[in-house]
């Protein structure tokens, strides 16, 4: 999944990084790599900190908009700090670059995940990559979060039980 994510960032880095005079050309690859690894690490952190429901909601079209999503806001803040420090650009410029790139990439990531004609990103595989579990284990858990709009609240079907299954 990390390679697919890196390619998605590369595809969307044109004006934001590659054609941006604020980021010297010799740092383009590093800026792209930082963005993709930051996204992957943030998603993995979300899962390991018990936010799998929020992640599933985000990728299945539920929840808040990308611009107001806490995960995205944290990603932008983290990445902009890295850009300012590594490339010597102003914090405002770094924030603009990170915000533009992250919101675009996450938006396209979500769209690709939800597009039945695009198999490059699949929610089962994404969560499997983040948790180290097989896609059949993940499919049942996704169903518990999204199935029939009913919440599961008892035993191993509650959020704690599901997270326990992921990491147990």
Secondary structure, 3 states (H helix, E strand, C coil): CHHHHHHHHHHCCHHHHHCCCCCCHHHHHHHHHHHHHHHHHHHHHHHHCCCHHHHHHHHCCCCCCHHHCHHHHHHHHHHHHHHHHHHCCCHHHHHHHHHHHHHHHHHHHHHHHHCCCCCCCCHHHHHHHHHCCCHHHHHHHHHHHHHHHCCCCCHHHCHHHHHHHHHC
